[in-house]
Amino acid sequence: MPIEILMPALSPTMEEGTLAKWLVKEGDTVSSGDLIAEIETDKATMEFEAVDEGVVGKIMIAEGSEGVKVNSLIAVLLEDGESADDISAGGATGAPAAPAAAAAEAAPVAVEAAASTPAPAASPAPAAPAAADGSRIFASPLARRIAAQKGLDLAAIQGSGPKGRIIKADVENATAAPKAVQTAAAAPAPATAAAPAAGPSADAVARMYEGRTFEEVKLDGMRKTIAARLSEAKQTIPHFYLRRDIKLDALLKFRSQLNKQLESRGAKLSVNDFVIKAVANALQQVPEANAVWAGDRVLRMKASDVAVAVAIEGGLFTPVLQDADMKSMSALSAEMKDLATRARDRKLAPHEYQGGSFAISNLGMFGIDNFDAIVNPPHAGILAVGTGVKKPVVGDDGELSVATVMSVTMSVDHRVIDGALGAELLNAIVDNLENPMVMLA
């Protein structure tokens, strides 16, 4: 029986993606683990591996197709002895799908049509399994068929495929308990109420500017995700803000000395590298603030995993520097440069931009004096860093002098960090930056 290849979920938040490129063509033989396609998520372009073996019988979604829903049929594999004639006109499940030669913009519509067209009663496709808590279980089509034939519950089987996906071998070797039979009288799940529209519709806005010249810019996956996540964050997280000015003269002098000594190694430290180290050390100095919000609890972290916002074309990434408190300044600088470069090329893996307990957003290089950043959940806070500006300051002895001063604003999730604790954390960051030699001790 033909094996379905479905659009994979390459990150926990992925709901749809772009089938950027096929690495195989119809008629090619593939084995488990072979790279067959490049999938573009809202954050990165990732390679997709086959989990079954066979011959590519039909490619259902053309490369370049956008908005392909997770678990949509994208191709069909044929097993030994099967031919393309075994694939029904509507694909392996009998549902119509977009042909490989279809235009990219038509593919999402075709996929939706496929999902809404009932399959022939003679060969119904197994429904996508779900765990007891309602979460989706990832399994290959062949594994689902075998499990259905053997009466096994996929929720009780540990997958050994990519990202824990259940494959044929897992089901064949399974000793799971039979799946409970559901009665036809089971009450249907209540429909989820649609969320209220946020502001006027797109058509209503366009009508406001009727007669004016403008260009419509289509939202890509990254921009949609940024809009959704940060709108939710601003509306649901109780933000409060703490502000401080930091005198940078000692840091700038110390940085100049270090960079001269690091010339032979080709390393050069930036002020941002010092900010990362200062935040990482401060999270260890104030461990109660090194935490994340987890819905019904707070997770207090042991390591200082610091996320740093990196601007890219059309959006931003927040790659995470893990164990930043344990690394040298030169190691942090090299790692940050590597992550930033790959972020701009959209080559980061999900584990490189997910996680962390605190974030940094630095707009000082753009001449911004100060700004307020939005907390990116589940982080407990984010430090907004402005540019260093020469200002008159009054010293402890009452004498007036000129110093390079940098303004920072710390946005805090009040569910995790209270005012006094937030002030303690920010004071630790300031102390680290104004006394950089102690920070590296």
N, C-alpha and C positions, 0 to 999 in steps of 0.2 A: 504494500500500500504506500502511495507517495507520502513523503515526509514534509510537513510544513516547516518553513523557516519564518519565524515571526520577528517583528521589530523588537529589539531588546531594550530593556531599561538599563542604561549605563550609569545612572546615578539615582540616588533615592528620590529625588524630586522630579525626575524626567517623566513627562507625560506624552511628549511627541518629539520628533527630531527630523533632521534632514538626511536623506540617503545620499550622502555626498558623492560616493564613487563605488562602483562594483569592481572588485578585484578578480572576479571570475566571470565566465560567460556561459551561456547555455551549451550543454554538452561536456563541460569540464567535469573531471572526477575530483572530489574533495574528500578529505579524511578529517576526523575529529581533531580540532586544534588548528586546522588550516585557516589562514586569513581570507575572508570572502568579501568583506565590504568595509568602507569607511563611513561611520555614522557621526554626524555633527549634532551635538547636544546644544543646550543653551550656553555652555561654557567652553567646550573643546571639541575637536575632531578626534575620534577614537576608532581603533581598528576592532572589527567584529570577527570572532572566530566561530567556525562551525563546531557543533557539538555532536553531530551525527555524520555518518559517511554515506556517500552515494554519488550520483551524477546529477548535475544541475539540469533539471528537466525544463523549468520555466522560470524566468525572472518576471515577477508580477508588478514590481514598482521600478520605474525608470530612475537611473541615477540623476541627482539634482532635485528630486522631488522633496518638497518641503511639507511640514505639518503632518508627517506620517505618525499615526498614533502608536503608542507602545502596544505590543501584542497583535498588531495588524500583520496580515500575511504579506510577505515581501518576495518570497521565492519558494520553489518546490524542489525537493530532492527525490530522485528515483532510486529505489533499491535494485538489487540484482534481479534481472528478469523482467523489469518493468520498462515501459516505453512512454513516450510523450502522450500516446493515445490513452494511457491510464489516467491522465489528468483531465478532469471534466472541464467543460467550457468555462465554468466559473472558478476553476482552481481546485486544489485538493479538498476543500471543504464544500465545494459546490456553490460558493458565493462568488459573484462576479468581482473581478479585481482589475486594476488598470493594467493594460498591456505594456510590455517593456518599451515599446516605441512611443507611448503616450507622452504628451508635453508635460514638463515638470509641474506647471501650475495646475494641471488637471488631475494630477495624481491624488492629492488629498481628498478631492470630491469623490473620486472613484473608490478610495478606501472606505469612506463613510458609506457609500452606497453598498459596498460589499458587506459591511457590518449589518446593514439593515435588511438585506435580502435573505429570506429563510433558506436553509440548506435542504436538499431533497431528503424525504423521510427515510429512504433506503440506507443512507450512510451518514447519520448525524455525526458531527464533530464533537468530541468531548469538551465540556465546558471548562473554561480556565479555572483551576482549583483555587480555593481560598482557605486560609487557616481559620481556626476557631475564633480568633479575634478579628476576622474580617480582612486581614492583610493578604496580599496576593502571593501565591506560591508560584515560583518559576520552574517550569518543567518543559522538556522537549515534547513535541507532539507524539513521538513514538512512545516516550515514557508514559504519557497520559493514557494512550490507548492500551498499553500493557497493564497499567494499574487498573483501568476500568474492567478489563477482561478478567483479572485476578481478584477483583474486589478489594483492592488495597487503598488505604487512606494516604494520599500524598503528604498530608500534614505531618505524618509520623515518620517520613523517610528523609534521611539526611542526604542532600545533594552533593555530588563531587565534581560537578561541572563548573564552568566559569561563573564566579560570583554566587556559588552555592546552588546553581541550577541542577535540577534532578534530571539525570539522563538515563538511557536504556539500562545500563549496567546496574545502576542503583536500584531500579525497580525489580530487575531479575533476581538480585541478591537480597531483596527486602524480606523482612520477617514481620512487617507491620501488621497491626490488627486490621480486620476487614472494616471497610468504611460503613458507617451507620446508614441504614436506608431511610431516606426522607419520605414523609407521607405527602400525598398530593394535596392534603388539606392544609399544609403549612401556610401560615399567613404570609403574604408578600411583604417585603421590606418597605417601610414607609418612604415615600418620595422625599427627597431633600429639597427644601424650599430654595428657590433661586435667590441669590444675593442681590440686594438692591443695586441699581445702576449707580455708578459713581460719577455724577455730573451728567450733562446733556450727552445725547448720542452723537456718534461721529457725523451722521447726516445733518443733525441739528447744528453742530458746530460749523460744518461746511456751508450751510445756508447763511450763517451769519456773515460769511466772507464772500458771498456771491457777488460777482463783478470785480473782485480783486484777484490779482495774479498770485498764485502760490503753487508749490510743488508738494505732492503727497509723498511722504517717505514711509515705506512699509516697515513695520516693526519686525525685527528678527527675534529669534528665541531669547537671546540674551537681554534685549531691551524689555521684552515682555516680562521676563523673570525679575529684572531689577524693579520694574514698575510695581509688580504684584507684591514682591517681598518687602520692599521698603515702604510701600503704602500701608501694608499690614503692620510693619514694625512701628511706624510713626503713630498709627492709630491705637495699637494695643499695648505698646510698651510704655510704662510711666517714666518718661525721661526726666532727669534733672541735670543741671549743668554746673560745673565747677571751673573757675578760670584762674590762671596764674601767669605772671610774667617771669621769665627765666633769663638770668644774665649769662651770656654765652662766652664771655671773653676768655675765661680759664679753659673752657672746652676747645675753643678755636685755636688757642696757643698750643695746647696739648695735642690736638689733632695734627697741627702742622709739624710738630716734632715727630710724631709717630709716622706720618706719611714720608718724611725724609728717610727714616730708618727702614721703611718698607719698600722703598723704590727698587731695591735690588731684587725683590720678590715679585715685582709687578703689581703690588696691591696698593689701593688707595681708598682710605676710609672717608665716608661722607658724614655729614651731621646726622642724616637719617639713620646711619648705622649705630651711632651713639644713642639715638632716641630708642631704637629697638632694644639695645642692651639695657638702657635705663629702665624701660618698662618691664623687661624680663626679670631684672634683679628686684624691682619694686614688688612684683607679684610674689616673689619669695620672701621679701621682707614683711609683706602684709598678706599672709596666706589666706586669711578669711575672704579677701577680695578676689582671689584666684579661683573663680567659680563660674558656673553657667546655669541658666534657667532651663529646667527640664519638665515644665508643665505642672506637675504636682510635687516637685521637689527641687532642691538645688544640689548640683554636683560640684563638690569642691575638688579642684584638680591639684595634682602633686607637681607636675612639670609646668614650666612656663612656655606654653605654645602661643606664639604671638602672630597674629594675622596682620598683613600690611597691604593696604589698598594700592593697586597698580592700575593706572589708566591705560586702556587700550582703545583702539578704534571702535566706536559704537557702544562702549560700556566700561566695565572694570572687573578685575579679578581681585581676590584677597588671598594670595598664597600664604601658607602658614609655615613659620619657622619653628620647628619643634625643638624642645629642650634648649631654647635660646639662652637661658641663664647659664648653661653648661659650656657654651661654645666661646671661643676666642673672638675678638673683634674682627680679625682678618677672615676667620672662617664664616662668621655671620655675613660679612660684606660679600664674600665670594658666593655664598649660597643665595643671598638676596639678588645679586646680579643675575645669577642663573635662572632663578624663579621668575624674575621680571622679564627676562628675554623670552623664555618659553611661554609666559603668560601672553605677551604681545603676539606671539605666533600661534596662540591657542593650542599649545601642546602640553598643557598640564594635565596630569591624571587627577581624578576626583579626590584621592586622598591627599593631594598636595594643596588643595584649596578649600577643604572642608575641615571643620574642627577649630581648635584654638579657643581661648577663654577671653581674649582681649584683642582689640584691633588698633591700628594706627593709620591715620589718613593725613598725609603731609602735602599741603599746597603751598608751602613756603617758596618752592622754586618758581612758582607762578606770580610771586609778589603779593600774595594774599596775607594781610596782617593777622586776621583771625576769622574763624568761622565755627559753626556748630555742626557736628556730624551726627548722622542717625545711627543708633545702635543696630548692629546686624545680628539678629538672634541666631543661636542661643547665647552669644557673647554677653558679658555683664557690662561692658563699657567699650568706648572707643576714644582715643586721644586725637583731637584735631590740632595739627601743628601749623603755625604760621611762619612767616619769614622773619629773619633776624634784622632788626632795625636799630641804628644808633640813636640813643635817647639820653637826655639828661637824667641822672639818678642821684639820689642823696644817699651817701654812705652811712655806715653805722656811727661814724664820728661826726656826722652832720655836714661833711664837706660835699659840695656839688661836683660831679664828674660826668663824663660821657661813657656810656657802656653800650655794648650790643645786646639788645633785649629781644627775646622771642616770646610771643604770646601763644599760650596753649589753652584749649578748652576740652575738658573731659566730660563726655556725655555718658550718663550712668543709668542702668536699669534699676529703678528703686526696689523692684521685687527681690533683687539679689544683694544690692549694696545700699546701705543707708548713708545719710549725709556725712556723719562723722567718720565712718569707715572709708568713704570715698575721698574725704579730705586727707585722711592718713595716707592713702595710696598715692594721691597726687603730690603730696608733700615729699614722699619717698622718691617719686620720679624727678621732681625738681632738685632735690638734694643730690641725686645721682648725677644729673647733668651739670650742676654747678660745681661738683667736686669729682670730675671724671677719673682722676687717678685712684681715688678710693673705690669707685665703682668697679675698676678692673683688678683690684687687689684680691 
